[in-house]
Amino acid sequence: MACRDSVGRPYEVTLELWRDGAPYGMVGERCGWLLARLARGVADAREGRGDAGLWPDPDDRFPEDEPDGELFSFRYRTRSGAMGGGELRCQLRTIPVWMPGQGRRGEWRLTRRAYVEAWGPGGVGMRAVLTSAELAVFVGVLVTEAEGCLGGRDLARNPVEGAGNA
């Protein structure tokens, strides 16, 4: 959903969460630029840039220096600052998987996954466990949809001089 300025021009987005065709919550006021930056970060990590290249499997590569960390957390806040109305967050988790060996001892293999969780105002939650490729698709769809709400404006660039280019 587009956030509009005083003359009605769209300038950013807020996410509307839907579940089974029904509204589920609203989160992330003015989160479009952050989502566009995350999409670039996931693409760079999958290509092995930075510390992400230490992970041999591209599906385990995420744009975070810490093994387990939060990539985003969007909540709904009222004008008074009270929270409610939903939450959408993504946290990285490192998962050890035992790989049995043939004729020798097995070994542990570490995988990383993005846990995307959505919570509605009534406390009902949903979770998806995604590889970096799946997270790239998910965030890419969000960015494309958000840019559509803004009339095709590129969320990665902010019209204020210097902002959005970090």
C-alpha positions as CSV (number, residue, x, y, z in Angstrom):
1,M,0.0,0.0,0.0
2,A,1.4,3.4,-1.0
3,C,2.2,6.1,1.6
4,R,1.2,9.4,0.2
5,D,2.5,12.9,0.8
6,S,0.3,16.0,1.5
7,V,-0.6,16.4,-2.2
8,G,-1.5,12.7,-2.6
9,R,1.7,11.6,-4.4
10,P,3.0,8.2,-3.4
11,Y,6.5,8.2,-2.0
12,E,6.9,5.0,0.1
13,V,5.0,1.8,1.0
14,T,3.5,0.0,4.0
15,L,2.9,-3.7,3.7
16,E,-0.6,-5.1,4.0
17,L,-0.5,-8.8,5.1
18,W,-3.2,-11.1,3.8
19,R,-3.9,-14.7,4.7
20,D,-6.4,-16.9,2.8
21,G,-7.8,-13.8,1.1
22,A,-8.5,-11.9,4.3
23,P,-6.5,-8.9,5.7
24,Y,-4.1,-10.1,8.3
25,G,-2.2,-7.0,9.4
26,M,-0.3,-3.9,8.3
27,V,3.4,-3.5,9.0
28,G,6.5,-1.7,8.0
29,E,5.5,1.8,7.4
30,R,7.9,3.3,4.9
31,C,9.8,0.0,4.5
32,G,10.3,0.0,0.7
33,W,13.8,1.3,0.7
34,L,14.9,-1.2,3.3
35,L,13.4,-4.1,1.3
36,A,15.1,-2.9,-1.9
37,R,18.5,-2.8,0.0
38,L,17.8,-6.3,1.4
39,A,17.1,-7.6,-2.1
40,R,20.5,-6.2,-3.3
41,G,22.2,-7.7,-0.2
42,V,20.8,-11.2,-0.8
43,A,21.8,-11.1,-4.4
44,D,25.3,-10.0,-3.5
45,A,25.6,-12.7,-0.8
46,R,24.4,-15.4,-3.1
47,E,27.2,-14.4,-5.5
48,G,29.7,-15.0,-2.6
49,R,30.6,-11.4,-1.9
50,G,32.0,-10.6,1.5
51,D,31.8,-13.1,4.4
52,A,28.9,-14.9,2.6
53,G,31.5,-16.5,0.3
54,L,32.7,-18.6,3.3
55,W,29.5,-20.7,2.9
56,P,30.1,-23.2,0.1
57,D,26.4,-23.6,-0.8
58,P,24.7,-20.5,-2.2
59,D,21.5,-21.4,-0.5
60,D,23.3,-20.8,2.9
61,R,24.5,-17.3,1.9
62,F,22.8,-14.3,3.5
63,P,23.8,-10.7,3.9
64,E,24.7,-10.8,7.6
65,D,28.0,-10.9,9.3
66,E,26.7,-12.8,12.3
67,P,25.7,-16.5,11.9
68,D,22.3,-15.8,13.5
69,G,20.8,-12.4,13.2
70,E,17.7,-10.4,12.2
71,L,17.4,-9.3,8.6
72,F,14.3,-7.2,9.2
73,S,11.5,-6.7,11.7
74,F,8.4,-4.7,10.6
75,R,5.7,-3.9,13.1
76,Y,2.6,-1.8,13.1
77,R,2.7,1.3,15.3
78,T,-0.1,3.7,16.0
79,R,0.5,7.5,16.0
80,S,0.9,7.3,19.7
81,G,3.7,4.7,19.3
82,A,1.7,1.7,20.6
83,M,2.3,-1.6,18.8
84,G,-0.5,-3.8,17.4
85,G,-1.9,-4.7,14.0
86,G,0.7,-7.2,13.0
87,E,4.4,-8.1,12.7
88,L,6.6,-9.5,9.9
89,R,10.2,-10.4,10.7
90,C,13.0,-12.4,9.2
91,Q,15.7,-14.0,11.4
92,L,18.7,-16.1,10.3
93,R,19.3,-19.4,12.0
94,T,22.2,-21.8,11.7
95,I,21.1,-25.4,11.7
96,P,23.5,-28.4,12.2
97,V,22.6,-31.4,10.1
98,W,24.2,-34.8,10.8
99,M,25.6,-36.4,7.6
100,P,26.3,-40.1,8.2
101,G,29.5,-41.3,6.6
102,Q,29.8,-44.6,4.6
103,G,32.4,-46.9,6.2
104,R,33.7,-44.0,8.3
105,R,32.4,-41.5,10.9
106,G,29.8,-39.0,9.9
107,E,30.1,-35.3,10.3
108,W,28.0,-32.3,11.0
109,R,27.1,-29.9,8.2
110,L,25.9,-26.4,9.0
111,T,23.1,-24.9,7.0
112,R,21.6,-21.4,7.3
113,R,18.0,-20.6,6.7
114,A,15.8,-17.5,6.9
115,Y,12.8,-17.9,9.2
116,V,10.1,-15.5,8.0
117,E,7.4,-15.1,10.6
118,A,4.1,-13.1,10.4
119,W,1.9,-12.4,13.3
120,G,-1.6,-10.9,13.1
121,P,-3.1,-8.6,15.7
122,G,-5.0,-11.6,17.2
123,G,-1.8,-13.4,18.0
124,V,-2.1,-16.0,15.2
125,G,1.2,-16.6,13.5
126,M,2.7,-18.2,10.3
127,R,6.2,-19.2,9.6
128,A,8.2,-20.1,6.4
129,V,11.7,-21.4,6.4
130,L,13.6,-20.2,3.3
131,T,16.9,-20.7,1.6
132,S,18.6,-17.6,0.3
133,A,17.3,-18.3,-3.2
134,E,13.7,-18.5,-1.8
135,L,14.3,-15.3,0.3
136,A,15.6,-13.5,-2.9
137,V,12.4,-14.4,-4.7
138,F,10.1,-13.4,-1.8
139,V,11.8,-10.0,-1.3
140,G,12.0,-9.5,-5.0
141,V,8.3,-9.9,-5.4
142,L,7.7,-7.5,-2.5
143,V,9.9,-4.9,-4.1
144,T,8.3,-5.3,-7.5
145,E,4.9,-5.0,-6.0
146,A,5.9,-1.9,-4.0
147,E,7.4,-0.2,-7.0
148,G,4.2,-0.9,-8.9
149,C,2.3,0.9,-6.1
150,L,4.7,3.9,-6.6
151,G,4.1,4.1,-10.3
152,G,7.3,2.2,-11.2
153,R,9.7,4.4,-9.1
154,D,12.9,2.6,-8.1
155,L,12.8,2.0,-4.3
156,A,16.6,1.7,-4.2
157,R,17.0,5.4,-4.9
158,N,15.6,8.1,-2.7
159,P,15.0,11.5,-4.2
160,V,16.8,13.2,-1.3
161,E,20.5,13.9,-2.3
162,G,22.7,11.0,-1.1
163,A,20.0,9.0,0.7
164,G,19.5,5.4,-0.4
165,N,22.8,5.0,-2.0
166,A,24.7,3.4,0.9
